[in-house]
Amino acid sequence: MGMTDVLIVGAGPTGLVLACDLARRGAAVRIVDRSPAPPRTSRAKGPNPRSLEILDDLGVAEEVLAAGSAPLPMLKYRHRLPVAEADPWADSAPSPDAPYDRGRLIAQWRLEEILRDRLAGYGVRVELGREVVGLTEVAGGPHVDVTFPEGRTERARYVVGCDGAHSSVRKVLGIGFEGTTAEDQVMVCGDVDLAEGALDRTRWHQWFDADGAVMLCPIPGTRTGWWFQAGPERDGRGRPLAPTADGFRRLLARHTALPGRALTRAELLSTYRVNVRMADRFRAGRVFLAGDAAHVHAVAGGLGMNTGIQDAFNLGWKLGLVLAGHAGVELLDTYEEERLPVAARTLDLTSERLRATLEAIRRPGGGLDAAITSDTTGLGVGYRWSSLAAHRPGDGASDAPAAGDRAPGGEVPAPQAGDRAPDAPCTDAGTGARTRLHRVFAGPGTTVLGFGPGSAAVLRELADAYGDAGVRTCRVYAAHEDRGGAQPAAVVDDTGHAAAAYAAHAGTGASGDTGPGTVVVVRPDHHVGVFAPGDDAGPVHEYLRRLHGAGRSAEQSTGPSTGPSTGLPTERFPGMVDAVR
């Protein structure tokens, strides 16, 4: 019986991002989906800014940008007449720390095509028509036996359920999925074609009336395709009717100035009910849950697919390090430790945004723009509570604003351990080509940044110790510094943005040459692990040994940890905050 490293169940965006991340790390990965053909859905409208950073790291952002469009202004109607227009992104612009200031509109099926193509480049293809019906793990054993309907059993070291809200993996594991379903909050959805020229395709059109609503957003890459969302038709007892093409035509004629015949095609029809649910746990032994299999919430703010993508990016590097034998299996405990609180907060955030949206549309001129806030960009999500965040005394980790939160003047506070690592424009020290710090971070490794001349010796020491274990070092030079002998990976902070974002945290001046300098460890998922003075390699060595040192191999261990241990004892890093559980 053959063995694969990771079997991913579900080939939506969550599963595909995880598969791409693991495949580029050299893991033997397989991905299966119960659908007989590539799954298609009409709901998710595209990645938010944080997901775009992840897609950039995976090497597909340019293709996603080319295939999609920028978010559109929203034109709101009442009684068939336009009454207001809003552009939620009118006041936003790219910044040095966050070059993606807004998300991208792209059909979910098109995003999945792009990710499948990327995955195929690693020699991995989605295995369609395969549904998991059983999972068996012997206590302390080195693998999971996975059963398919035909009775065939296959083995994997780890299994990840990315198979949606009705997850077979979650059900087989018997993991609870507590929450509520709002039976009265119902929406019908589909992809439709409208007669060419029927509506302005530079706007997202939204009709809200006392007796219902219709929303039409143009699908990028099509000439006549639109996303259709509406309040459902109802029968004589007030029960919602199933969506049909003719029903869509009647809704169109009732709420808009368009005749029903303007709708020439309707497919991917579905009924959406507001579900707010979360799994009791995201891990059972060697099996994990991610995306909608672990949490579902209101669509307000567009965080469903995006939260799943970010689950996958958190889990991928941890599985990769354990499979490579660098980290102990305890590292895998930090997936739930970090992502479960994020999911819980997302449930609260989207429920609040839905409430705000339902309140807004009662008034003429209100619309879906009420759902969009800075919280929905994903850029402020961090893990300050995590045992992987090596805080120093005085950081104020539990109550300080998260990275990405902007003060009234627009400035971004310096990040702390656990926060998203800011981006910054810079130049390659060797070639002079323009680049960015997130491009330096890109790929499966951990990055160590060094600011100021005082960091040079520590960077050399770390490169010698961990260079063969997936750790790369990057000296960040100030514009005025002598760059003689610069290593190939070095960059020049010619605009000062990198030093402002990172070095000032340790008291280093913007010139980068005051004091001992600063060393920053950035995890493979772009989150800060530890800050340290440039003349003290101890905290950095300790942190990197936990992730890239001669840790136990997953296959040499006595089995996966299922308890609360994280493998990163707080006494190793004084000042660490307790995990939120």
C-alpha positions in Angstrom: 0.0 0.0 0.0 1.5 3.3 -1.1 1.9 6.2 1.3 1.5 9.9 0.6 2.6 12.7 2.9 -0.6 14.7 2.8 -4.0 13.9 1.4 -6.1 17.0 0.9 -9.9 16.4 0.6 -11.6 19.1 -1.4 -10.3 21.1 -4.4 -11.7 24.5 -3.8 -9.4 27.5 -3.2 -8.5 26.4 0.3 -7.4 22.9 -0.8 -5.6 24.1 -3.9 -3.6 26.8 -2.0 -2.6 24.2 0.5 -1.6 21.7 -2.2 0.4 24.3 -4.1 2.3 25.3 -0.9 3.1 21.7 0.1 4.0 20.7 -3.4 6.6 23.5 -3.7 8.1 22.3 -0.4 8.7 18.9 -2.0 6.0 17.1 0.0 4.2 14.1 -1.6 0.8 15.6 -1.8 -2.5 14.4 -3.3 -5.8 16.2 -3.6 -9.2 14.6 -4.2 -12.6 16.0 -4.7 -16.0 14.2 -4.8 -17.2 16.2 -7.8 -16.9 14.3 -11.2 -15.7 17.6 -12.8 -13.8 20.6 -11.5 -16.2 22.1 -8.9 -17.8 25.4 -9.8 -19.6 27.9 -7.5 -21.1 31.3 -7.9 -20.5 32.8 -4.5 -17.0 34.0 -3.8 -16.1 37.1 -5.8 -12.4 37.2 -5.3 -9.4 37.5 -3.0 -9.0 40.3 -0.5 -5.7 42.2 -0.1 -4.2 39.6 2.3 -5.1 36.7 0.1 -3.5 38.6 -2.9 -0.3 38.6 -0.9 -0.5 34.9 -0.4 -1.3 34.3 -4.1 1.7 36.5 -4.9 3.9 34.3 -2.7 2.6 31.3 -4.6 3.5 33.0 -7.9 0.0 33.4 -9.4 -1.0 37.0 -8.4 -0.2 38.5 -11.8 -2.4 36.0 -13.5 -5.2 36.6 -11.0 -4.9 40.4 -11.5 -5.0 39.9 -15.3 -8.0 37.6 -15.2 -10.0 39.8 -12.7 -11.0 43.4 -12.3 -10.8 46.0 -9.6 -13.8 46.3 -7.2 -16.5 48.3 -8.8 -18.4 51.3 -7.6 -21.9 50.3 -6.3 -24.9 51.9 -7.9 -28.0 51.7 -5.6 -31.6 51.9 -6.8 -35.0 52.3 -5.1 -38.2 51.6 -6.9 -36.2 50.9 -10.1 -34.6 54.4 -10.1 -30.9 55.1 -9.2 -30.6 57.0 -5.9 -27.0 56.8 -4.8 -23.5 55.6 -5.8 -20.7 54.5 -3.5 -17.1 53.4 -4.0 -15.9 51.8 -0.8 -12.3 52.0 -2.1 -12.3 55.6 -3.3 -10.1 56.8 -0.5 -7.7 53.9 -0.4 -4.4 53.6 -2.2 -1.4 51.3 -2.2 1.0 52.0 0.6 4.7 51.0 1.2 3.6 48.4 3.8 0.6 47.1 1.8 0.8 47.3 -2.0 -2.6 45.6 -2.4 -5.0 48.2 -1.0 -8.1 46.4 -2.3 -9.2 43.0 -3.4 -9.8 41.7 -6.9 -13.1 40.6 -8.5 -12.6 37.2 -10.2 -15.0 34.2 -10.5 -14.1 31.5 -8.1 -14.0 28.9 -10.8 -11.5 31.0 -12.7 -9.3 31.4 -9.6 -9.4 27.6 -9.2 -8.4 27.1 -12.8 -5.3 29.3 -12.1 -4.4 27.4 -9.0 -4.9 24.0 -10.7 -2.6 25.0 -13.4 0.0 26.1 -10.9 -0.4 22.8 -9.1 0.0 20.8 -12.3 3.3 22.6 -12.8 4.5 20.6 -9.7 3.2 17.4 -11.2 0.1 17.2 -9.1 -3.4 17.0 -10.5 -6.8 16.9 -8.8 -8.3 13.4 -8.5 -12.0 13.9 -9.3 -14.9 11.8 -8.4 -13.3 10.5 -5.2 -15.1 10.9 -1.9 -13.7 10.0 1.4 -16.0 7.8 3.5 -13.8 6.6 6.3 -10.7 7.6 8.3 -8.8 5.3 10.6 -5.8 6.2 12.7 -4.2 3.8 15.2 -3.3 5.6 18.4 0.3 6.7 18.1 0.5 5.3 14.5 2.4 7.0 11.7 -0.4 7.3 9.2 -4.1 7.5 8.5 -6.0 4.9 6.5 -8.4 6.6 4.2 -11.3 4.7 2.8 -13.2 5.5 -0.5 -16.6 4.3 -1.6 -15.3 1.5 -3.7 -13.8 0.0 -0.5 -10.2 0.8 -1.4 -8.1 2.0 1.4 -5.1 4.3 1.0 -2.6 5.7 3.4 -1.4 9.2 4.2 0.8 10.6 7.0 -1.7 13.5 7.3 -5.1 14.3 6.0 -6.7 17.8 5.6 -10.4 18.3 5.2 -11.0 21.3 2.9 -14.3 19.9 1.7 -16.7 22.6 2.6 -19.5 23.3 5.1 -21.0 19.8 4.6 -17.5 18.2 5.1 -17.4 14.5 5.0 -14.1 14.6 6.8 -15.5 16.5 9.8 -18.5 14.2 10.0 -16.4 11.1 9.9 -14.3 12.5 12.7 -17.4 13.2 14.7 -16.3 16.8 15.3 -19.2 19.1 16.4 -20.2 22.1 14.2 -22.1 24.2 16.6 -23.9 27.4 15.6 -27.1 28.7 14.1 -28.8 28.8 10.7 -31.0 31.9 10.1 -33.8 30.3 8.1 -35.4 33.7 7.4 -32.1 35.2 5.9 -32.2 33.6 2.5 -30.7 34.5 -0.8 -30.8 32.9 -4.3 -27.6 33.1 -6.4 -26.4 32.2 -9.8 -24.3 33.1 -12.8 -26.4 34.7 -15.5 -26.1 36.3 -19.0 -27.9 39.5 -19.7 -28.5 40.9 -23.2 -25.4 42.8 -24.4 -25.7 46.5 -23.3 -28.5 45.8 -20.9 -26.6 47.3 -18.0 -23.4 49.4 -17.5 -20.6 46.9 -16.7 -18.5 49.4 -14.8 -20.9 49.3 -11.9 -22.2 46.8 -9.3 -26.0 47.3 -9.5 -28.1 46.9 -6.4 -31.8 47.3 -6.2 -33.2 47.3 -2.6 -37.0 47.6 -2.1 -39.2 46.9 0.9 -40.4 43.6 -0.7 -37.1 42.3 -2.0 -33.7 42.9 -3.6 -31.7 42.1 -6.7 -27.9 42.5 -7.1 -26.0 42.2 -10.3 -22.2 42.4 -10.6 -20.4 41.8 -13.9 -18.2 38.7 -14.0 -14.7 39.7 -15.2 -13.4 38.0 -18.3 -16.9 37.7 -19.8 -18.8 39.9 -22.2 -22.3 39.3 -20.9 -21.9 37.3 -17.6 -23.2 38.6 -14.3 -23.3 37.4 -10.7 -27.0 37.4 -9.7 -28.0 37.6 -6.1 -31.6 38.2 -4.9 -34.1 37.7 -2.2 -36.0 34.6 -3.1 -39.5 34.3 -4.5 -41.9 32.9 -1.9 -44.9 30.7 -2.0 -48.3 31.5 -0.6 -47.2 30.5 2.9 -44.1 32.7 2.7 -41.6 29.9 2.2 -38.7 30.6 -0.1 -38.9 28.9 -3.5 -35.9 27.2 -5.1 -34.0 29.3 -7.7 -34.9 28.8 -11.4 -34.1 30.8 -14.5 -37.7 31.8 -14.9 -37.8 32.9 -11.2 -34.7 35.0 -11.8 -36.5 36.6 -14.8 -39.5 37.4 -12.6 -37.3 38.9 -9.9 -35.5 41.0 -12.6 -38.7 42.4 -14.0 -40.2 43.1 -10.5 -37.3 45.1 -9.1 -35.4 46.5 -12.0 -36.2 48.5 -15.1 -35.1 45.5 -17.3 -37.6 43.1 -18.8 -37.3 39.5 -17.8 -36.3 38.4 -21.3 -33.1 40.4 -20.8 -31.8 37.4 -18.8 -30.8 34.9 -21.4 -29.0 32.2 -19.4 -28.8 31.1 -15.7 -26.6 28.4 -14.3 -24.9 27.4 -11.0 -28.1 28.2 -9.2 -28.1 27.9 -5.4 -29.9 29.0 -2.3 -27.8 30.6 0.5 -28.9 30.7 4.1 -26.9 32.5 6.7 -25.0 29.9 8.7 -22.8 30.9 11.6 -21.0 27.7 12.7 -17.5 26.6 13.8 -16.0 23.3 14.4 -15.2 22.3 18.1 -11.6 21.8 17.1 -9.5 22.0 13.9 -7.4 18.9 14.5 -8.0 15.3 15.5 -4.6 13.5 15.6 -3.2 13.5 12.1 -6.3 15.0 10.5 -7.0 18.7 10.2 -9.9 20.9 9.1 -9.6 24.1 7.0 -11.8 26.6 5.3 -15.6 26.1 5.3 -15.1 22.6 6.8 -13.9 24.3 10.0 -16.0 27.5 10.0 -18.9 29.2 8.1 -20.3 32.6 8.5 -22.3 35.4 6.9 -21.2 36.5 3.4 -21.0 40.1 4.5 -17.4 41.3 3.9 -16.5 38.5 1.6 -14.4 36.6 4.1 -15.4 33.0 3.5 -13.0 32.0 0.8 -10.4 34.4 2.1 -10.3 32.9 5.6 -9.9 29.5 4.1 -7.0 30.6 1.9 -5.3 32.0 5.0 -6.0 28.8 7.0 -4.1 26.9 4.3 -1.2 29.3 4.3 -0.9 28.9 8.0 -1.0 25.1 8.0 1.2 24.5 4.9 4.5 25.6 6.2 4.0 23.8 9.5 3.2 20.5 7.8 6.2 21.1 5.5 8.7 21.6 8.4 7.4 18.6 10.3 7.5 16.4 7.2 11.0 17.5 6.5 12.1 16.5 10.0 13.1 20.0 11.0 10.3 20.7 13.5 8.7 18.4 16.1 5.1 17.4 15.6 4.1 19.8 18.4 4.4 22.6 15.9 1.2 21.3 14.3 -0.7 22.2 17.5 -0.2 25.9 16.7 -2.4 25.6 13.7 -5.5 25.4 15.8 -4.0 27.7 18.5 -3.7 30.4 15.9 -6.5 29.9 13.5 -9.4 29.0 15.8 -9.4 32.4 17.5 -9.2 34.1 14.1 -12.2 32.1 12.9 -14.2 32.9 16.0 -13.5 36.6 15.5 -14.4 36.3 11.8 -17.8 34.9 12.8 -18.4 37.9 15.0 -17.1 40.4 12.5 -19.2 39.0 9.6 -22.3 38.8 11.7 -21.9 42.4 12.8 -21.3 43.5 9.1 -24.4 41.6 8.1 -26.4 43.5 10.7 -25.0 46.8 9.5 -25.8 45.9 5.9 -29.4 44.9 6.7 -29.9 48.1 8.6 -28.3 50.2 5.7 -30.5 48.7 2.9 -33.7 49.7 4.8 -32.9 53.3 3.8 -32.8 54.6 0.2 -29.1 54.7 -0.9 -28.0 52.0 1.4 -26.1 49.0 0.0 -23.4 46.4 0.3 -20.7 49.0 0.9 -21.9 48.9 4.5 -20.2 45.5 4.8 -16.8 46.7 3.8 -14.4 48.0 6.5 -10.6 47.9 7.0 -11.2 44.7 9.0 -12.3 42.9 5.8 -8.9 43.4 4.1 -7.3 40.6 6.2 -4.2 42.8 6.6 -4.7 43.2 10.4 -4.9 39.5 11.2 -2.1 38.5 13.5 -1.3 36.0 16.3 0.1 38.0 19.2 -1.3 35.4 21.6 0.5 32.5 19.9 3.2 30.5 21.5 5.1 31.1 18.2 5.2 34.9 19.0 8.4 35.6 21.0 7.4 38.7 22.9 9.8 40.8 25.0 8.8 42.4 28.2 7.0 45.7 27.6 5.6 44.8 24.2 2.0 45.1 25.4 1.2 42.2 23.2 -2.3 41.5 24.5 -3.9 44.9 24.0 -1.9 46.8 21.4 -3.4 47.4 18.0 -2.8 44.8 15.4 -0.4 45.3 12.5 -2.2 46.9 9.6 -4.4 49.0 11.9 -3.8 52.7 11.1 -3.8 55.6 13.5 -6.0 58.6 12.6 -3.0 60.2 10.8 -2.6 57.2 8.5 0.6 55.9 10.0 1.0 52.2 10.8 2.3 51.3 14.2 5.5 49.2 14.3 4.7 45.4 14.3 5.1 43.1 17.2 5.8 39.4 17.3 2.8 37.6 15.8 1.8 40.5 13.5 1.8 40.4 9.7 5.2 41.5 8.6 4.9 44.8 6.6 6.0 45.0 3.0 8.3 47.8 1.9 9.8 48.9 -1.5 13.6 48.5 -1.9 16.2 47.7 -4.5 18.4 44.6 -5.0 21.8 45.5 -3.6 23.6 43.6 -6.4 21.5 44.5 -9.5 19.7 47.7 -8.5 16.4 46.2 -9.7 13.3 47.3 -7.9 11.9 44.7 -5.5 9.9 44.5 -2.3 10.4 42.8 1.1 7.5 40.4 0.4 9.3 39.3 -2.7 12.3 38.6 -0.5 10.0 36.5 1.8 8.4 34.6 -1.1 8.9 30.9 -1.2 8.8 28.2 1.4 11.6 29.4 3.7 11.9 31.5 6.8 13.5 34.9 6.4 15.9 36.7 8.8 16.2 40.5 8.1 19.2 42.4 9.5 19.1 46.2 9.9 22.2 48.2 10.7 25.9 47.2 10.5 25.7 45.6 13.9 23.5 42.9 12.5 26.0 41.7 9.9 27.9 39.2 12.2 24.6 37.7 13.4 23.4 37.2 9.8 26.6 35.4 8.9 26.4 33.2 11.9 22.7 32.3 11.1 23.4 31.6 7.4 26.2 29.2 8.4 24.0 27.5 11.0 20.7 27.3 9.1 21.3 28.0 5.4 20.8 24.3 4.5 17.6 24.1 6.5 15.4 26.6 4.6 16.5 29.8 6.4 17.6 32.7 4.3 19.2 35.9 5.6 18.8 39.3 4.1 20.8 42.4 5.1 18.7 45.5 4.7 21.1 48.4 3.9 20.2 52.1 4.5 20.6 54.3 1.4 23.9 55.8 2.7 25.6 52.6 3.9 28.6 51.2 2.2 27.5 48.0 0.5 30.9 46.6 -0.3 30.8 42.8 0.1 27.0 42.7 0.1 25.6 39.2 -0.1 23.4 38.3 -3.2 20.2 38.4 -1.1 20.8 41.9 0.3 18.5 44.8 -0.4 18.8 48.6 -0.2 16.1 50.5 1.8 16.5 53.5 -0.5 13.2 55.1 0.6 13.6 54.3 4.3 10.2 52.5 4.5 11.7 49.2 5.7 13.7 50.8 8.5 10.7 52.8 9.6 8.5 49.6 9.7 11.1 47.3 11.4 14.2 48.8 12.8 12.5 51.5 14.8 10.9 48.8 16.8 14.2 48.1 18.5 15.2 51.7 18.8 17.3 51.8 15.7 17.1 55.1 13.8 15.8 55.4 10.3 19.3 55.6 9.0 19.8 52.0 10.2 23.2 52.7 11.9 22.3 53.8 15.4 22.9 51.3 18.1 23.4 47.6 17.6 20.9 47.2 14.8 17.9 44.9 14.6 17.4 41.3 13.6 13.8 40.2 12.6 12.7 36.6 12.0 9.8 36.4 9.5 7.9 33.2 9.4 7.1 31.6 6.0 3.5 32.9 6.2 4.8 36.6 6.5 4.3 36.9 10.3 6.9 38.2 12.6 8.4 35.5 14.9 10.9 37.5 17.0 12.6 40.8 17.1 16.1 40.9 18.6 19.0 43.4 19.0 21.6 43.0 16.3 24.3 42.1 18.8 22.2 39.3 20.6 21.9 36.2 18.5 20.5 34.1 21.3 16.8 34.7 20.9 17.0 34.2 17.1 19.0 31.0 17.5 16.5 29.7 20.0 13.5 30.5 17.7 15.1 29.1 14.6 16.1 25.8 16.3 12.4 25.3 17.1 11.5 25.6 13.4 14.6 24.5 11.5 16.9 22.9 13.9 17.6 19.2 14.3 14.1 18.6 15.6 12.5 15.2 15.7 11.2 13.8 12.4 7.5 13.3 12.4 8.1 9.6 11.5 10.6 9.2 14.4 8.1 10.5 16.9 5.8 8.3 18.9 2.9 9.9 17.2 1.1 13.2 16.8 0.4 15.3 19.9 -3.3 15.8 20.5 -2.9 17.7 23.7 -2.5 21.4 24.3 1.3 21.4 24.1 2.7 23.7 21.5 6.3 22.5 21.7 7.4 26.1 22.3 7.5 26.4 26.1 6.9 30.0 27.3 9.8 29.8 29.6 12.1 29.8 26.6 10.8 33.2 25.6 10.1 35.4 28.7 7.0 37.6 28.1 5.1 35.3 25.8 1.4 35.6 26.2 -0.8 32.6 26.7 -2.6 31.1 23.7 -6.3 32.0 23.3 -8.2 28.7 23.5 
